[in-house]
Amino acid sequence: MEKQEDTGKRLIDEEQDDFDAIIVGSGYGGSVASFRLAMAGIKVCLVEKGRQWESHDFATDSLEIMSTVRMENRNLGFSFGPKDALFQVYEHDDSLAAVACGLGGGSLVNAGVMLPTPVRARRNPKWPKEWERDWDICEASAAAMLRVQSVPVRFPVAKVMGGIANGEIEDGSQDMKLSINFDLEEPPSNPMKPQQMGSCLACGNCLAGCPYNAKNSTDKNYILSAIQAGCIVKTQCEVKCVVKNPYVSSQDVKTSGKSRRWFVYLNEVDYITADFVILSAGVFGTTQILFQSQMRGLNLSDALGCGFSCNGNTVAFLAGSPAPLNSYGLVRKKILETPFQLRPGPAISSSYTSSLGFTIQNAVLPTAYPYLLFKGITTYGWPTGYWFFHGIIDKLKHFAGFKSSQAMVLNAMGYDEGDGKIMFEKSTNKICFSPPRDPLLPRKVEAFQKLTKKLGGILFLSRYRSTSVHLLGGCNASSDPSQGVCNSVGQVFDPKAAAGVHPGLYVCDGSLIPCSVGVNPCLTIAAVAEHVSRHLVKDVIEYKNKKGIEDVAKTVDKNLKSTQRSMVVIKETMKGYIGGMPCTAYLKMKMNSQNLQGFDYTNSVMEDSHSLLRGKVGGCVVFTAIDKDTLHVIDGDVDLCQVDSRTPYTQYMCYRILLAASSGLRYILEGKKIMNPFLFALYAWRETTTLHVTFKNVSGNGLWDEVTNLTGELKISVTELLKSLMTLEGNRRINFTRLLTQSVLRTYILQIPRRGHNDCNLPDSYHKHYPSSSVHEIKAEDGRIICCRQWKFGQTPRRLKGEKQLNPVLLLNGYSIESYWLPTEPNDLVRTLLEEGHETWLLQSRLHPLNPADNFTIEDIGRYDIPAAIGKILELHGHNIKVHIVAHCVGGLAIHIALMGGHISATHIASLSCTNSSMFFKLNALATFKMWLPLVSVSMAILGKNNILPLLETSETSFRHHLLRCIARSIPRYERCTCNECEVLSGVFGNVFWHQNISRTMHHWIYRENTTRLPMAGFPHLRKICNSGFIVDSHGNNSYLIHPERMKLSTLYISGGRSLLVTPETSFLANKYMKMHQPGFRHERVVVDGFGHSDLLIGEEADKKVFPHILSHIRLAEQGKNGVISSGEKYSKESLTWEDDFYSASRGFGSSWYSQRIVVLPMLLWVVIMLISLFL
């Protein structure tokens, strides 16, 4: 006895997470399947919604039993009682259904009647013919395991019924077989002591759960044997749905942590995985799981929920009879006083079958059942009269100690039409049902009335049209997917798959049975489970042998353990627009608390992200523009303090969510909250409540093929944020709040970097042979020596075919920073152009760090340097050749000065591509304010005659240089960096790229090997251009925009969609200008989302997202398609005047009207602080 208790406790509490099969539900179907799989040596887990019930846990009075009941009233729309209550009662319209919930399912509280399946049921056209092949064997096997026994004594109620039933019910009584132990006749001396198996005391309390451990419920045979064979049982785990593994196809087998074929969700967040899932949660439970799985994309038959049968159940209560029925259950004191043969006996000890097609059984009412429910509250009396007061009077007599009148329960079972339906309400995520038609109902009521006349008393009939405890169908077995949900061996149909079924997904319970049985269906369900288990065991073994995974490494992701280690649960509701369409996300996050021991919360501000700030995400997303149904989260991760070494001062809150639609489509929603310590936490609220999201839909074959890519923002309101904080759950919520607060304070107030740009080794591509080049020293017209680096494309397939030689490309850098010749990047623009077949030239002008000048203007580059470089190219290739120009930033300003100033002719230019520059130059709020301040004049005064600023910290510098670098480092910028050289350059210009867009090696190369000196002489002229918003001469005069006739060429203007310095308005105005003044040429404009300034050319993704636009523009020019266009295709000047920029409310930093105004005050505050510090 104690051995059983210890084994059960050990196995139920044991933590294992490696299963070949998961069985959901522990009734007759689930217990049979778990036993057969475990005996075959298969790693199996049995998951049960309810708890484990010992004999002493069952209620013995009316007050106790009320705590074990849950009522789902669909009429009034409310529920009460614990979710894992032993009795689950469903009321819908005029129907009532009751099921059991606990380890052992309905076997815990039923009468244990084991009658063989009638021939009439087995001859029903809906009955699968395949079941008949081994039906008798399966039925006998189930009866043996359930230890079916005959009733040894004719108890009083059986004698009374036997005397009258033969005259009223034609066919007479049946031999009763019960799964109850009748081996002993005396009660145990201590009924509270756990017993391996007790003996029936004939107390009549079976329907409330046997308090003396005498019932052969499945937890004492099938499940106990399964546990002993290695089955793991997890109680109080409700399964929400099952979803196909989104990371591998059903035919793939890998040994990774997510290699199993099925995810079994225990709630919105946590899941366990297995190759085989067997649903045995009962008619309502299994059907609800499949409906919720269907909402997450599982293809199922349209017959789901159809064919529901109540087994022809009709229940009545006979009270006030003078006959010696003895059908009230006995308390322990009465048991000891009453001889065994005079006791009520088991709940049902006699059964009578009518030739009309139904069976009537009498039942004993347990002491725990509230009698008044059966005497007028849920019933009405016959014959009519003062029947309502009978129950009250009888209860008063009982309390007063007088002998109560005799009573018993009458239960009729027959053959209904089996046309009931179980439905799923998406709004409430609950099931409702419509019972089948019962043509025998009048005859059963008539039989009850005849028995009442014989016995005397009052007949109480149910107020409900249908009152059932024997539910069948809903997932009917059939050979046709249009008529059923499963085949004869329980495999779930997949109407859209070639195989016809979902591999590894089974149903094994009463929901398979497609028609009424006409008698107690317990043995029938067990026999069906035996039949299904035979095929199931064979299928599992064949699958394992075929794939060779006898000893698979852990296959269940850490989610099950997360269920127990999740210390904080937070709910978050965000609303916004994605792709311009409304979207709402209802998320539930479980933050995992791992490795808590030894963690110092007081010093956590100096540590990296703690595990309590990371977790799993569940919930749903409402995005009706994409799918009319709710999109459910089937996998998701969140990190509320993610760190990127490239942006050490920035904190990211990252979300990655996999969504499933009922149509079978799957989507990925990725988002980030980007938190930067800019201007004294000026944007803290907006950044911490705004999620920048990307929404993609992917194929359903396990491959992450992106089809759609929408972007947008989701925001959490003040109200929703307060709700989230107030509804925090878990015993670590205080620590979670502390950690999150500390991380936010560290980001915005303390501004302590988490990691940094440490020195890193350059990649192999840097040490490998870079395409050889030659350097040409060129003397400009003003006598200044500049350099041009030339890469020849060599023998390419284009040359071998004798095709026309492509025109060369001239690259123009921005201010000092190299943007094209990048030894650390395997796919820089130089390499890309060479692979395309273009000879490539790179101008190293007078502002280049390799040969910087002490005194120059931007106008000098356009007037002298660019004409000299183009002249050199024409000298080598002839004057008939044209040159493609690719220019960035200041290089773009210079080429427009050269063209519009008449220093070079557009006839020598094949095409012009500019990134973040044009004849216009529009800055964001911060850069505009800096240019408005006299910082340039102050800087030039500090430098004196030496206008070249060394950037390297190791350089020998003067006090002037050191002072200017200190001032530059103190100037606010959007992203800070731990690299001093980067801080200085960002202070001078502003951030020139988003750090997350470039590699660490690129960052190292720029500041430690390339941009080591910064010529400052060009800044006064650059400031005039910035303040004007367009190119002007060195005196500030508009000498260039007045000559649009000199721009007879095709153009491409590219802007970064997330601007840092130059806003997308720059390219918009330029494109509009060219279309209005040169409508005969092709003009294009592109805004690349996610890029800032220089990262358009030096970013890791530049070769994929930016270079294709440049190459396409150049190719069109080479093909002659990018030149003059027909008059019918010319741009309408009238439409151009209406045109507005889609990116005017730019998603970059500091470019909205709000930013323009809100930046001014903090910047003025900074100026005041700097002035005070200088004077002090």
N, C-alpha and C positions, 0 to 999 in steps of 0.2 A: 504493500500500500504506500508506504513512504517512498519506495523506489519510484513509483509512478509519479508522485508529486515532484520529486527532485528532478527526474528526467524531463517532465513537462516544463518546469520552471527554467531549467538550464537551456532547453532548446528554444523556448519562446523568447527568452531574453537575449540569446546569443546573437552577436553581430557578425553576420556574414553577408557578403555582397557579391557573390559569384554564383549565378544561377543559369542553368540551361532552360528551365521552364519556371514560369510564375503562374500560380493558380489563384484566381480571384474568387473568394467565397468558399465556405467550408460546410455547405449542406451536403445532401446525399451525392450530388454530382461532383463537387469539389473534393470531398473526402475520398471518394473512390479513385478519382484521377491522381490525387497526391499519393495515395498508397501504391497504386500500380506503377507510377513513375519512380517513386523512391525505391521500390523493390527491384526495379530494373537498373539500379545504380546511377540514376540520373539526378543531378543536382537540382533540387526543386525547392521553391519557396511558396508557402501557402499564406496568402494575405487575407485577413478577415477584418471586416469593418467593426464587428462587435468585440466584446471582451470575452475572456475565458470565464465560464461559470462553473463553480464547484457546487456540490449538492447543498451545502449550507448557505449558499448565496441566494437561493430561490425564495421568493416571497411566500409567506404563510398567512398573511392577513391583508385586508383591503388597503390599508395605509401603505404598506410596503410595496404592494404591486403597482400602485400609482406612480412610483418613482422609476418603474421599469417599462413605462409605456410612453411612446411618442406618437402624437396625433398629427397627421397632415390633413388639414381641412381645406380642400381646394375650393369649396363653396364660399367660405368666409375669407379665404386667403391668409390663413395664419397657421402656425405650427407651434407645438409646445412639447416639451419632453426632451431628454438627452438624445443626441443623434445616434448613439450606439445603444439605445434602449433595447431590451430583450424583445418587446412587442412593438411592432411598427404597424400602425393602423392608418389606412388611407381612405379618406372620404371624398367622393367626387360625384356631384349631382345626386342621383338617387341610388348610389352604389357604395358599398363598403367592402374593403379587402384588408386582410391582416396577414402579416408575415413575421417571421422571427429573425433576430439578429444576434449572433453570438457564435463562438467556436463550436460548431456542430449544427448550426442553422436550425431549420425547423424540427430536427430530431430532438432538440432540447425540450420542446413544449408540446409536441403533438402526442397523440394517443399511442403511437408506435404500432398501428395496425398494418400488417404485412399481408395483403391479399394479392394473389396473382392477377396479372392483367387479363381482363375478360376477353373472350374470343371476339365478342362484338366490336370491341375497340381495335383489335388487331386486324379485323377485316374492313375497317374504315378505309375508303379510297385514299385518304390523306396519309395513312400510316405507311412509312417507308418499308418497301418489301425487303430491303437488304437487312433489316433488323430481324426478320424471321429466321434467317439462316442459323443463328446461334442464340436465339432468344431464350430458349429453355435453359441453356447452359449458363448464360449471363444471369438469369433470374435465380437459378439455384446457387450460383456463386455469391450473389448479393445476400440471399437468405442465410447462407452459412456464415458469412462475415458478420451479419447483424444479429446472429444467434437467436433466430426466430424460435419461439416456443408457444405451445398451446396453453390456453388458460386452464389451470388444474381444477378449478372449483366453479360451480354455477352459483354466482353471487345473487343476492335477492332480486336486483333489477332484471337480471337475465331470466330468472324463474318467472317473474311477473310478465315480462315481455313474451317469453316463450308460450305462456298460457293464452295470450290474446292475439298475438301477431299472426299465428297460423290461419286464423279465420279472416283476418283483414288483409294480409299480404300473401299473395298466392304461393310463391315459391318457397317460403319458409326461411329458416336460419341457415347461416354459413358457419363452417368450422373456423373459429377465430384463431389467428396466428399473430402474436405480438412480439416486438423486439424488447421484451422485458424479462428480467431474470426472476424466475420463480423457484430457484434452488432451495432457499431457506424459508422458514415460516416465522421465525422469531425475530424481533427487531434487535439491532445491535445495542449493547449495553450503553454505549456512548455514541449517539447518532452524530455528533459533531466531529468525531475523529475521522479523518479521511480513510475511506475504504477502497480497495481495488475494485470491488464489485459487491453491492449489497443485494438483498433479496426484497422482492415486492412485498409490501406490508398491506396491500389492498386498501390504502388510505383514500384513494380516489383523487389525488392531487396532481395527476400526471400533466394536465393541461397548463399548470402553472410552473412546471419544472419539478422533477422528482427530488424531494428533499432527503431521500434515503439512498441515493446512488444506486438504484435498482434498474434504471432504464438503460437499455443498450443503445444510447445515442451514438452518433458517429465519432464523437470525440473519444469514446471508450473502446473503439475497435479499429475502424479504418485509419483515423487520424493518429491514434496512439501507435499503431503499427508503422505508419509512415514516419512518425518522429523517430522511432527506434531504428528505422532504416536510413535515417539521415536527413529527412525533410525538415526544413526550417519553417517555423510558424511565426508569423508576425500579426498580432492582434491589434485592434483599434487603429487600423490603417485603412482608410477608405480610399478606394481607387476611383479617380475622377474620369479618366479616359485612357485609351491606348493609342499610340501614334507610331507610324512607321519611322524607323531611324532616319532622320533627314541627312545624315552624313555618309551613309553607305546605302547602296541598292540592296534589295532583298536577296540578290544572288551573291553579293560580296561577303567574304569573311576575312576579317583582319584580326590582328591580336592587339589592337589599340583599345583604349578605354571606352570607346564608343563604337565597338564593332558588332554588337548584338543587333538583331533585326527589329526589335520592338522596344519602345519606351512605354513604361507603365507609370502614369502620373498619380501620385498620392495626394497631390493638391495642385494649386496653380504653379508651383515652383519646383517641387522635388519629384524626381522620378527614379525608377530603377529600370534596368534593361535586361532583356532575355531574348533568346532565339524563339521560344515558344511561349505563348500566352493563352491560358485556358480560362475563359469566363464562366464562372459557376456561381454567380451572385444572386441567383434566383430570377424569377420572371421579371420583376420590376428592376432589380439591380443590374442584371445583364443588359436588358434593353436600354436602360438609361445610360450605361457606359458606352454602348454602341452609338446611341444618338449623339452623345457629347463627342465621341470620336469622329463621327460623321461631320460635326461642326468644325473639326480640325483637319478635314480633308480626306478622311478614310472613305473610300468608295464602297457603298453597301447597296444591297438590294432595296428596291422600293417597297418590298414586303415587310420591312422592319416594323415591328409593332402590330402587324396584322395577324389574324388567326388566334387572337387571344381567347382563352377559354377559362371559365370559372369551375369547370368540372361538374356543372349542374348543381352547385351547392345551394341548398335552402336550409336555413337554421330556424328552429323554433324552441320555445321553452314551455314545458308543461309544469304547472304549479297547482298546489291545493288538492292534490289527489289523495284519496283515503287509502290507496294501495300501498303496501310496504315496499316502496321503491329503494329507500336508503341511498339516494343519489346525491347527497351532499358530502363533500369531502370531510375527513375527520382530522382534528388536531391530535397531537401526540397523546394527550391525556386520554382521549376517547379511544384511541387505537389500543391502548393497554387494557381498557375496560371492555372492549368488544371482541368476541371470538372472531377468528380469521374468516370463517365462512359467512358471518353476518355483516361483515364490513362492506363498504360500497364496491370494493374491487378496483381493478384498473379503470382508467377513464372510459374505455369502450371494451365491453366484454361480450357483446352480442351484435349480430348484424343480420339484416333480413332483406332479401332481394325480391323485387316484384317483377312479374313478367311484363309489366308496363314499361320497364326500362329504367328503373331507378332502385337505389338501395337506401334503406333507412337504418340508422344506428342510434342507439341511445347512449348518452354520455353523462358522466358524473361531473357536477359542478365543483371545482376546487374551493377550498375555504377562503382563498385569497381573492376570489372574484367578487366584485361588488354586485350583489344580487339585484339591487334596484335597477341596474342597467337592463336586466332581462325582464323586469316586471313593470314596464310602463314608460321608462325613459326613452329607450330606443325601440320599443315594441308597442303593439296595440293588442288588446285582449279579445278573445272569442270564447264563449258567446259574449255578446255585448252586455253591458251592465256596469256594475261598480268594480270592474276589474282593476282600475288604477289603485284603489285603496287596498287591494289585496296585498300588494307588495309591502306597503307601509305597515299594515297590521301585522303581517308575518314577521317583519323585521323587529317590531316592538315586542312581539311574543318571544323572539329569539333573545333580545336583550334582557327581558324579564325572567328568562330561565325556563319559560314554557316550551313544550315540544313544538317545533316548527312543522308546518304541513309538508307533505312529501312533494318532491319535484325532481325533474330531470331535463336534460337537454336532448332535443331531437335533431338529428342531422340527416338530410337527404342528399344523395349524390346521384347524378344521372348523366344524360348526354345532351348538352346544349348544342347550339348550332356552330359554336367555335368561330363566330364572326365578330367577336369583340375587337377592340383596337386600343393600343397603347400609343399615346401621343406625347410629344415633347414640346414644352412651351419655352421658346428661346428667351423670352423676356424674364422668366424666373429661373431658368435652367432646372425645371422640375417636370416630372411626368404627370400626366393625367390619363384617365382610361375610360373607356366606354364598354360596359359588359356585353356579352353575347346574348342573343335571344334564347330563351329557355321555353320550348313548347310544352315541356312536362310540368311546368310550375303549377298550374291549376290542379293537376292530379296529385302532386306531392302535398299541396295544402289540403286537399280532400282527404288524403291518407292520414295526415296529422289530425284532422278533425275527427275521423273515425276512431283513432287511438284515444283521443281525449274523451269521447263519449264512453268508451269502454272503461277507461281508468278513472274518469271523473276529474274535476278540477277545471282550471282555466288554461286555455292555450294562448300563449303570447307569441305572436308572429312579428317578424322584423318589419320595421317601417321602410326599409330599403328594398328596392326592386331586386337587388342582388347583394347577398352577404356571403363572402367566400373566404375560405382559408386554404383552398386547394387551387392555386393558380397554375395555369399551363399555357404554353405557346408564347407568341411574341417574336421568337426567333426560330420559326418553324423549320424543321428538317424537310427537305424536298430535293428532288432530282432536278428541278427547274428553278433557276434563280428568280424568275418572275413570280413564283408561287411560294418561295421560302427564302430564308436568310442563310441557311447552312445546308450542306449536303448530309447524307445519312450518317457520316462519321464525325459530324460536328464542325467540319471546316467551313469557315465563313466565306461566302461567295464574294468575289470581286468582279462585278459586271463589266469592268473596262479592261480586265487583264486577260491575256491569252490563256494563262493557266486556269482561269476560271475561279480561283480561290486566292485568298491572302495566305501565302506560305507562313505557317507557324501560328496562325490565329484560329482558335477553336472555341466552341461553346459546348458546355457539358453540364446541363442541368435541366430542370423541368421546362424551360422556355423552348427546348427543342421539340417537345411532344406536340404534334399538330392537331390534336383533337381531344375530346373528353375521354377519360378512362372509365368513368362510371363508378369507381370505387376509390378508396384511399390510394393516392398515386405514389406513395413512398417507395414501394418495392419496384414499381414501374420505372421511376426516375433512376433508382440505383441500377436497375438492369440496363437502361439506356447508357448510363455512365460507364458500366462495365464494357459495353459494346464499343463506345467511343474510345475508351482507354486502351483497348487492344490495338486499334489502329494508331492511336497517339504514341504509344510506346514504340511501336515499329517505326513510325515517322521520325521520332527524335533520334533513335539509335542510328537509322540510316543517314540522317543529316550529319550527325557527329562523325560517323565513319567516313562519309564522303568528304567532309571538309577537314578531317584530321585534327580535331580540336579537343581531344580527350582531356588535356590539361591546359586549358586556356589561361592566360594571365588574366588579371582582374578585368572583368567585362562590364561591371557596373560603375558608372561614373560616381564621383564622390557625393552625389546628390543625396543618397539615402543617409549617409553619415551626416551630411549637412542638415538633414531634418532634425537630428538630435543635437547638433552643435550650433544650430542657428539660434543666436541669442537675441537678435533684434529683428523685428518685422516692421517695415515702414511702407505705407501706402502713399502713392503720389499720383495726382491727376493733372495732366498737362494738356493744354489746348493751343491750337495754332493753325498754321497753313503749311501744307507741303505741296510744292508745285502749284501754288495758288489755290489749292482746294482745302476745305476745312477738315481737320483731323483732331481726334481726341484720344489720348492714351491713358488708360486706367492701369497703373502698374502696381504690383505688389512685390517688394524686395525683401529677401531674407539675407541679412548680413551675417557672415560666418565668423564665429569666434574660435579661432584655432591658435594653439601655442600661447594661451593666455598666461600660463605660469611663467613667472620671471619677467613679465612685461611691466616696465615702470611707466605708469600713466603720467606721472609728474614730469618725466623727461621725454615723453613721446613726441613733443614738438620738434625735437631734433632728429627724429627717426623717419624712415620711409613709411609708405602707406601700410597701415596695420590691416590685418585680415578682417577685423571687424568693420572696416570700411569697404570691404569687397564682398560680393555675394551673388546670388542667383535672382533672376527676374521672372515673374509670372504676370498674369493678367490678360488684358485684351486691348485692342486698338479699334476704334470706330473710324473708318475711312470709307464712307459710302461712295465716294467718287471712284474708288478702285473696286470695292466689293460691297454689295448691298448687305451682306451678313457681317457680323462681327469677326474680326481677325483675332485669333487666339494665339497667345504666346506659347510655343512649344519648347523653346529653349532660350535662355538669355543670361547675360552676365552684366554686372555693374561694378565699377570701381570708382569710388567717390574721391579718391586722391591718387590719381595716376600721375606718374612722373616720367618726363622725357628728358634725357640728359642734354638734348639740344636746346631745351627751354627750361633751364633749372629754376627760374623764378616763377614759372607758370604752373598752376594746378589745373588738372583736367578731371572732370567728372564724366566718365565714359560709359555709354550704354551700347550693348550689342544684342539685338533681339531677333529671334527667328519666329516668324508669324505663319500661321496656317489658316487657309480659308476653307469653307465647306466645299468649294468647287474643286479642291485638290491643289490649287496653286499655293506657292509658298513665297514669302517675302522676307527681306532683311531690312530692319530699321536700325541704323547706326547713328549715334548722336554723341555730341560732346558739349559740355559746359566748359567754356574756356575762361579761366580766372587769372587776370593779370594785374599786378600791383601798380597800376598807372594812375598818376595824379592823386595820390592820397586816397586810394580806394574809391575814386569817383564813380566808377562803373560797377561797383561790387554787386549792387542789387540786380542790375540788369544781367550781369554775367552769371550770377549764381542761380537765376531763375529762368534763363533762356537756354534751351537745348537746340543746338544746330544739328539738324538731322539730314540724313541721306536715306532715301527709300528706294529699294531695289526689288524687283521680282526675279525669281530664279526658277530654273527648270526643276521638274519633280523627279528626275532620275538620279538624284544623289550628286549631280555635278553643279557647281556654283557658277552657272552661266548667267551673267547679268544680261537682262533684256531691257529693263527700264531703270532710269536713274533720276529720281526726283529729289530736289532739295527744298528745305524750308526750315521753319523754326516752330518749336513748341514751347509754351511758357506756362509756368505755374503761378497762379494768382496769389495774392496775400491770404485770401480766405482758405484756399486749398493748402497753402504752406502751413498755416496754423493748424488745419485739420491733420496734416501729416505729422506734425510735431506732437499734437495732443493724443494721437492714436498710436503712438509708438508702443510696440509690444515687446516683451522679452525681459529677462532678468539682467541684461547688459545694456539696457537703454541709456542708463546714466553714463556709462563708460563710452558708449557710442556717441552720445551728445558731446561729451568732453573731447573725444578724439576729433570729431568733425569741427567743433569750434576751434580747437587748437590748430588744425590744418588751415582753416580759413584765416585765423589771426596770423599764422606764419606767412601766408601768402600776401595778405594785404597790409598788415601793420608792421610785423617784424621784418618782412622781406628777406628771409634767409633762404639761400639757394639750397635745393635738395641734392642736386648733383651738378656737375659742371663739365665744360669742354676741356678735359684733361688732355695732355699731349697724347697723340695717338699715332700709331704706325701708319704710314701711307700704304694704300692697297697695292697689290701686285701690278695693277694696270699702270701705276705711276712709274714703276721701275721697268716696265716693258717698253719696247721700242715704240715711240710715238712717231707718226708719219713724218718723214724727213721734210725739212723746209729750208728755204734760203732767205736771208735777210738782205733787203735792199735799203741802203742809206740814200735818202732823197733830200735834195736841197730845195726848200720851198722858195717861193718868190721873194719873201722877206729875208732870205738868207739863213733861216733856221733849218737845222738838220733834223729830219724826222726819219722814222724807219717804217718799212712795210715788210711783213713776213709773208712769203709765198709758199703754198703747198700745191704741188702738181699732182693731178689725179692719176697719172701713169696709164698703163694699158688696162683698160676696162672692157668688158663685153661690148659696150656701146661703140668703142673705137674699133674693135675687131670686126664688127658688122659693117663698118664703113659709114655709120650714121653721122649726122651732122654734129660737129663739136659743140658742146654746150658752152654758153657764155660764162665767164668767170664771175665770182661773187666777192664783193668787198665788204668786210665786216668793220663796223665802227663801234667802238666801246663807249660806255658811259664815262662818268667822271672817275678816272683813276682805277676803277675796279675792272679786272679782266672778266669778260663774260662769255668768251667763245673758245679760247684755247685753254682747256682745262685738263691737265695731265691726270688728275685723280678720277675723272669721270670717263667711263668707257664709251659713252655715247654723247660727247659734246657736239656742238654744232659744226665745228671744223671737221671732225670725223664723219658726221652725218652728210655734209655736203660733198666730201670726197667720195663716199660710198655712192652718192647719187650721180657722180661723174663730173662734178664742177671743180675747176681750179679755184682755189680759195686764197684770198688775200686778207691780211689783218693789218689795219692801220694802227701804228703805235705813235700817236700824235704827241704834241708838246705837253699834254696833260697826263701822259702815261707815266707810271712810276719808274719805268726804266730810263726815260730821258725827260724828266720834268723841267719846265721852264720857270724862271723866277718872275717873269712878267708877261702875261698874255691875257687874251679875252676869248670868249666862246666864238666871237666873230672872227678871230684869227684862224681858228681851226677850219671854219667854213670858207674863209677867203683864201687861205694859203695851203693848209695841210691836205684837205680833201682833193682840191684840184691837182695838187702835186701827185697824190697817190693814183688818181684816175689817169693822169697824164702818163705815169710810168706804165700802167697796164696797157694803155693805147699804144705806147711806144713799142712794147714787146709784141703785141698781137695785131697791131694795125688799127687805123682809125675807123674801120667799118664795124668793128666789134662793139657790142654793148655790154654794160656791166650791171649786174644785179647788186643792189645795195641793201644790206641788212644793218640797221642802226638801232642803238639802245640809248634811251635817256638823253644825255647831253650830246651824244653822237647823232641822235635824231634831230636835235635843235640845229646842230652844225650843218647837217646835210640840207635842211630846209633853208638855212641862211645861204649856203652855197648855191642852191638852185634858184631861190627867189631873189637872191642878190645878183644873179647873172654871172656868177663866178664859174659855173659849169653849165653845160647845156643839157636839157632833158633828152636831147636826141641821142646822147651817149649812155642813157640809163635804160636798162631793160625793164626793171621793176624796182619798186621801193617798198621795203617792209620795215616798219618801225615798231618797237616795243616800248610802251610807256613814254612815248614822246611824239611830237609832231610840230607843226608851226604854232600850236597852242600848248600851254604848259600850265595845267590846273592842279593845284596842290590841295591836300586835305587841311583840316582846321589847324592841326598842330604845326605842320610845316609852314602854313601861311602866317601864323602868328609869329613863328621864329623869324621868318623873313621880314616881317614888319618891324620887329625889334632891331636895334642897331648892333646885333651880334657880329655881323660881318665886319662892320667898321671897327668895332672894338677888337676883334680878332686880328685884323690887319695891323692895327696900331700896336698890339702886343707883339706881333711877329717882327715888325720893323722891316729891315731890308731883306732878311732871309724869309722868303714866303713859302718855303718847303717845310712841312711839318713831319718829323720822323714819328712813326707810329709804334715801332717796336720798343718795348720796355727796356730792352738791353742796349738800345742805342744811346750813344753819348749825346745828351741834349743840354741845351742852355736853360737858364731859368725861365726865359720867355716861353720856350717850347713846353717846359714842364707846367707852367701856369696855364697855358692854353689847353693842355690835355686835361688838367684838373677841372677847368671850367666845362669842357666838353663832356666829361664823365658825369658832371652834376646835372646836366640838362635832362629833363624828363623825356622819356621815350616809351613807346608802347611795350616793347620787349626788352628786358635786361639780360645781360650775359655775364658769365664769370670771366670771360676773356677780356683783358684790359684794352687790347687793340680794337676789339669789336665795340667796346663801350665808347672809346674815343671817336671812332668813325661814325657810330650811331648818334653821338652827341652833335657831331658836325652836320651830318646830312639828315638824321632821323634813321630809323630802321630801314635798311635797303632790301631786306628779305625777311620772310617768315622763317624762323630757325627750324621749324619742324619740316620745312620743305627741302632743306639741303642736308647733305651727309656730314658727319663729323669730320671726315677727311677733307671734304671741300672747305669746310669752315677753317680747318687748320691751315690748309694751303693758302687760302686767301690772305689771312692775317699774319702768317708767319713766313711766307715765302713770296707772295705776289705783291700785295698792297702794303709795302713797308714804308712808303713815303707818300705824302699827300700834298701836291702843289696847290696852294691856296690863292694863287694870283687870279684865277678865273671866277672867284666867288662874287666880287662886286658886280660884274656883268651878269652873272647868273641870278643874283638877287634882283636886278632890274627886270629880267625876263619873268621871274616868278611873281613879282609884284604887279607886273603888267598882265600876266596871264597868256602872253603870246610873245613870239620872238621880236626883239627890238635890237637896235644897234648898241654899241657900247656907251652911247650918250643917252640912251633911253628913248630914241625916236623910232616911230613905226616906219621903217624903211623897207619892209619885206612883204607884209600882207597885202600891200597895194599892188603887188605884181603877180596875180594868180595866173596870168597868161604864160608865165615861165614854168608852170607845173604840168606840162603836157605829158603825163605818164600815168601808168596804173599804180595804185597804192594799196597797201595793206597796213592797217593800224591795229595793234594788239595791246590790250590793257589787262591788268590783273584785276579780277573780280573782287578781291579782298585787299583794297588799296592800302598802302602804307605811306607813300609819298605823293605820287601822281595819280589822280583819280581817273576813272573811266571817262569822265567828261572830256578829257584831253583827246582821246581817240574819236569820241562822238562828234565834237566840233570840227575836227580835222576831216573826218569822213564826210560830214555835211558840207563843209567848205569846198572839198574837191568835187562832190557831186553837183554843186551849184555852179562852180566856175569851170569845171572840166567834165561836162556830162558825157562827152564822147569816149571817155576811158572807163575801164572797169575799176571800181573802188570797193574795197572790202573793209569790214571792221569786225574784230573778234574780241570778246571779253572772256577770259579763261578763269573760271571759278576756282577759288582756293589759293590763288597766287597773288603775291604782293608786287614787288618791284623787280629786283635783279633775279629773283628766283624763277622768273619766266624763262631765263636762259641757263641758270646754273643749278636749278632745282633737280632733285633726283627723278622727278616725273616729267621734266621738261621735254625729253625726247618722245614721250608718248602723248602729251597733251598740248604742247606748243609748237614744236618743230614741224609736225604734219601740216599745220596751217601755212607756215613759211614755205615749205617744199611745194605744197599745192599751188601757192601763188606763183612761185618761180616756174613750175612746170607749165602752167597756163601761159605764162609769158613766152616760154620756149616754144610752145605749140602755136603761138600766134593768136591764142584765144583770150589773151588778157590785154589786148590792145584796144584799138578803136572799135566801138560797138555800133550797131545800126541805129538809125534815128528813132525807130520804133521802140527801141529798148532804152532810150535815154531817160534820165531821171527827171521827174516832174518837179519843177521848182516850187510849184504851189504846194505839192504834198510835202516837200522838204521843209517848208515854213511851218507846216502843222506838226511835223515830227518832233517827238519828245524822246528823251533817253530813258530806256527801260532801267538802266543802272544809275539813274540820277539819285535815287535813294540807295546809294551804294551799300553793299554789305561789308565794305571795308571799314576800317576804324576812322572815326573822326571826320566823316564826310556828310552826315545829315545835318539839318538845321539845328537839331538839338545839340549835336556835338560842337557845331560852330560856336554856339553861345556858351555852352557849359565849360569849354576848355579855357576860355579867356580868364576867368577869375583865378583858377589854380595856377595858371601860368604867370599872372601878375603877382600872385603871392610868392611864386618861386623867384621872380625878379627882385622883389623886395627883400627876400631872405638873402639873396646873393649880394645885393648892395650893402646890406647891413654887415654881412660877414667880411666884405672887402674893407669897409671903413673900420671895423673893429680889429 
